[in-house]
Amino acid sequence: MRRIDREVTDSSELLEIMRRCDVCRLALNDDDGFPYVVALNFGICEREGKIGLVFHSALSGHKIDLMKSDSRAAFEMDCDHELQYFENKGYCTMSYASVAGKGRIHMLTGDEKVAALRQLMDQYHPAEHAYFSPAAIDRTAVYRLEIESMTGKRKLPK
């Protein structure tokens, strides 16, 4: 990272940034050699001291096919955007916080799948224990990105 002064390394700070985000961009390896990037709702899971991300989608489609052929993935999420314009200097900048990383995707079934759906709901409805229909479980694909490495970066407002 070029700007070490903006790097976020503390895992609790990384989690704090992730919880403030509302979209995660997931990059998968497409068959044509180009990355396939999709914006997804997500949940955060912590298991055995490791942070993971959980996602849901339809049972079939292009991203499901890509995950099945290559489980490697990268992600990025960001928040706290504030455009700052300093007219007297003719200067613009943006404050932000972001987390990016990589890992491997694993499809979930059974109790893990249900727990992941609860984690997804918790991301958008914290402390509410929001209801979701059990009928959705069988017609929903749920997968976890087991994060192998990640970095964070923050630029505070001036």
N, C-alpha and C positions, 0 to 999 in steps of 0.2 A: 504494500500500500504506500503510495507516494506521500500522502499527508498523514503521517503517524499521529499528529496532534488531534486528528479527527477519529482515529480508530477506537472502536468499542470492543473490549476483550472480555470484560466481566460477564459471566453467563447470566447472572440475574438482570443485568442491564440489557443484554441481548433479548432475553425473554420479555422484558418490559416493552421494548420496541416492538417485538413481534405481536404482543397482545394489543397494541394500539393500531396495528395495520388491519385493513379490512379486505384486502385482496393479496393473494400470493401468485406470482407468475412462475409457472412450472415449465422448464425446458426439457424436452425429450429429444432423443436421437431419431430423426426421420430417415426413412429408407433412401432418400435422394441425397443424403450427406449434409443437408441443412438442418439446423435446429428447428424444432416445432415448439412454439411457445404458446401457452394458454393461461389465461387469468382464471383463478379458481378461488372459491370460498375455502376456508381451511379451519382446522382445529389444531391445537397444540397438545402433544402428549409427552409426558416424561416417564421413562421406564428405565430402571436400573441406572439412574444418573445420566441418562442420555436423552436428548431432546429429539422429538420427531414431529412431523406434520402429517395430518390426516386429511383426506379429500374424499369427495363422493362425486359420482356421475352416473350416467346411464350404464347399463350392463355391457353395451357394445359401442363401437365407434373407433375413430382413427386413433385417439390417444390411448385407448385400452389396447388396441393392436400394437402400438409402439411400445407400451410398457411390457407387454408379454414378450416382445422380441428382444428388448434390451432394457433391463431394469435400472440402468444408470440415469440419473436426472440431476438437474441443477434447479435452484430456486432463487427468487429475489422478491423482497417486499419492502415497501417504504411508506413513511408517514411524516407528519409534522411539517408539511410543505408551507413555506411562507416566502412569497416573492418580496424582495426588498429592492427598492429603486432609490438611488441617491442622485437626484436630479443635478445637484450642484457639482458632482463629480462625473456625471454622465456614466454611471456605473449601476449595473443590475447584478443581483446574486439571489440565490435561493437557499433557505435553510431547510434542513431535512434530517431524517434518521432512517437508516436502511440496514437490512440484514440480507446477506446472500450466502449461498453454500451449495453443497452437493451431497449426494448419497444414493441410496438404492431404494426402489419402490417394491413394496410387498403387498399383494392382494390380501384382504382380511375376510375372515368368515366367522360364523358363530358368535360367541361372546365378545371376541375382539372387535368384530364389526359393529355390534351394538354399542360397545364402549366408545368406539371412535365416532359414531354418530352423535353420542352425547357430548363428546369433546368439541365437535363441530358446533353444536347448539350452544355450548358454553362460551365459545368465542364471540358469538353475536348476541347472546342473551345471558351475560354473566350473572351468576347467583340467582337465576330465575328458575333453574331446572325445567327449562322449556320443553313442552310436550312435542313429540313427533309420532306420527302414526306408525304402529307396528307393521301395517300393510306395506309400507314403503321399503322395509328391510329386504325382502326377497327380490324386489325389482330395482335395487340400487347397488352399484359397485362401490366398494369402499376400499381405499388403499392408504398405506402409510409410507411416507418417505423417511427412512431411517438416516438421519443426518450424520455424515462422516466428518464433515468439516464445515465451518461457517465463519464469516467475518461480519463485523458491524462497522458502520461509519455514521458520524453525526456532525452536522454543521449547525451550530446554534445561531439564532438571529443576532444581528449586530445591534 
